[in-house]
Amino acid sequence: MNQPCLRIGADGKIVEHRDYFDFVGPTFEPVPVVGGFVRWLYRLFVS
């Protein structure tokens, strides 16, 4: 299981955060119509 990534800058503030928990993908991707929409959203927002 992946662990969250947290990077803190020299000023003590969070500069990067990555959370690997994905509830929507495995839940809705197999559904024919909704799965296509979820994959489209991922491509749009996740680099």
C-alpha positions, 0 to 999 in steps of 0.5 A: 500500500502506498504511503502519503507523500508530504514535503515541508519547505524551509519555512515550515509550510507544506509545499507538496502533498500527495494522497494515494487513497482512491475511492472513486476510481475502483468503485465507479470505473467498472460502471459502463457510463460512469466509468468513462466519465471518471476516466475523463475527469482523471485525465483532466485533473490528474497529471 
